[in-house]
Amino acid sequence: MISPVAKNDEKWYNDSAWGIKCFDRSSMDWTEHISSNADICHGKPCIRGTRVMVSVILDNLADNVDEEMILANYPSLKQEDIRAAIGYAAELARERFVSFKTG
């Protein structure tokens, strides 16, 4: 499985809407790993340099497929790509506008 963020990388923030302290694991820059191009997979977000859609990675994780199996089934992926897919999903769940680097 994906290893947790090391303690020295931990970031906490206060969620003013809920008045609670939250742990932010999104310190990785997922935009370095994910891109969207209208000519590749109909513009669906993919791992950069591949045709592996982010949704495929997330579907596998949701189906309890472990990281090692995902990496074995998609040899072009790296562990960081899986983390980036999770970071992307977290960004969408925050209901923010998500922009991509082109190319």
Kinemage of the C-alpha trace (Angstrom):
@kinemage 1
@onewidth
@group {chain A} dominant
@subgroup {mainchain}
@vectorlist {calphas} color= white
{ca met a 1} P 0.000 0.000 0.000
{ca ile a 2} L 0.974 3.636 -0.247
{ca ser a 3} L 3.235 4.584 2.597
{ca pro a 4} L 2.139 7.457 4.835
{ca val a 5} L 3.721 10.867 4.628
{ca ala a 6} L 6.753 11.156 6.902
{ca lys a 7} L 6.226 13.125 10.101
{ca asn a 8} L 8.516 15.951 9.003
{ca asp a 9} L 6.324 16.436 5.896
{ca glu a 10} L 3.088 16.664 7.841
{ca lys a 11} L 1.020 19.781 7.439
{ca trp a 12} L -1.948 20.761 9.539
{ca tyr a 13} L -4.478 23.392 8.672
{ca asn a 14} L -7.595 24.754 10.312
{ca asp a 15} L -10.827 24.144 8.450
{ca ser a 16} L -12.746 27.312 9.194
{ca ala a 17} L -16.003 25.893 7.850
{ca trp a 18} L -15.984 23.048 10.388
{ca gly a 19} L -13.806 24.603 13.069
{ca ile a 20} L -11.493 21.603 13.192
{ca lys a 21} L -7.813 20.966 12.648
{ca cys a 22} L -7.185 18.848 9.528
{ca phe a 23} L -4.220 16.906 8.244
{ca asp a 24} L -3.187 17.882 4.719
{ca arg a 25} L -1.421 15.142 2.769
{ca ser a 26} L -1.666 16.997 -0.516
{ca ser a 27} L 1.834 18.448 -0.313
{ca met a 28} L 2.814 16.551 -3.481
{ca asp a 29} L 2.435 18.540 -6.690
{ca trp a 30} L 0.109 16.216 -8.570
{ca thr a 31} L 0.108 18.573 -11.555
{ca glu a 32} L 3.601 17.324 -12.392
{ca his a 33} L 2.154 13.830 -12.910
{ca ile a 34} L -1.295 14.452 -14.399
{ca ser a 35} L -2.291 16.165 -17.600
{ca ser a 36} L -5.320 16.536 -19.809
{ca asn a 37} L -5.079 16.686 -23.583
{ca ala a 38} L -8.079 16.658 -25.916
{ca asp a 39} L -6.183 14.325 -28.274
{ca ile a 40} L -5.480 11.699 -25.582
{ca cys a 41} L -8.290 9.652 -24.004
{ca his a 42} L -10.880 12.254 -25.071
{ca gly a 43} L -9.345 14.831 -22.726
{ca lys a 44} L -9.780 12.753 -19.580
{ca pro a 45} L -7.088 13.359 -16.937
{ca cys a 46} L -4.231 10.892 -17.481
{ca ile a 47} L -0.870 10.203 -15.950
{ca arg a 48} L 1.543 12.375 -17.923
{ca gly a 49} L 3.255 10.514 -20.767
{ca thr a 50} L 0.798 7.597 -20.623
{ca arg a 51} L -2.748 6.799 -21.610
{ca val a 52} L -3.587 5.598 -18.109
{ca met a 53} L -6.550 7.627 -16.940
{ca val a 54} L -6.639 8.846 -13.358
{ca ser a 55} L -10.100 7.311 -13.045
{ca val a 56} L -8.640 3.855 -13.783
{ca ile a 57} L -6.202 4.198 -10.897
{ca leu a 58} L -8.923 5.455 -8.561
{ca asp a 59} L -11.313 2.693 -9.640
{ca asn a 60} L -8.646 0.100 -8.856
{ca leu a 61} L -8.009 1.614 -5.430
{ca ala a 62} L -11.750 1.754 -4.748
{ca asp a 63} L -11.948 -1.941 -5.640
{ca asn a 64} L -9.262 -2.630 -3.009
{ca val a 65} L -6.555 -3.445 -5.560
{ca asp a 66} L -3.248 -2.869 -3.795
{ca glu a 67} L -0.548 -0.600 -5.135
{ca glu a 68} L 1.778 -3.428 -6.133
{ca met a 69} L -0.915 -4.995 -8.326
{ca ile a 70} L -1.723 -1.653 -9.977
{ca leu a 71} L 1.962 -1.100 -10.727
{ca ala a 72} L 2.256 -4.664 -12.103
{ca asn a 73} L -0.808 -4.197 -14.331
{ca tyr a 74} L 0.329 -0.783 -15.568
{ca pro a 75} L 4.137 -0.963 -15.853
{ca ser a 76} L 4.403 2.615 -17.095
{ca leu a 77} L 3.185 3.859 -13.694
{ca lys a 78} L 5.294 4.745 -10.677
{ca gln a 79} L 4.272 4.924 -7.025
{ca glu a 80} L 4.272 8.732 -7.286
{ca asp a 81} L 1.680 8.517 -10.073
{ca ile a 82} L -0.703 6.670 -7.766
{ca arg a 83} L -0.181 9.301 -5.074
{ca ala a 84} L -0.777 12.008 -7.659
{ca ala a 85} L -4.091 10.382 -8.651
{ca ile a 86} L -5.184 10.394 -5.014
{ca gly a 87} L -4.046 14.008 -4.636
{ca tyr a 88} L -6.024 14.966 -7.722
{ca ala a 89} L -9.137 13.271 -6.347
{ca ala a 90} L -8.667 15.050 -3.023
{ca glu a 91} L -8.407 18.373 -4.834
{ca leu a 92} L -11.675 17.674 -6.655
{ca ala a 93} L -13.350 16.663 -3.399
{ca arg a 94} L -12.476 20.092 -1.966
{ca glu a 95} L -14.748 21.555 -4.681
{ca arg a 96} L -12.116 23.840 -6.061
{ca phe a 97} L -11.482 24.725 -9.669
{ca val a 98} L -8.835 22.339 -11.001
{ca ser a 99} L -6.562 23.543 -13.771
{ca phe a 100} L -3.967 21.597 -15.727
{ca lys a 101} L -0.664 22.384 -17.311
{ca thr a 102} L -1.029 21.916 -21.041
{ca gly a 103} L 0.964 19.361 -22.969
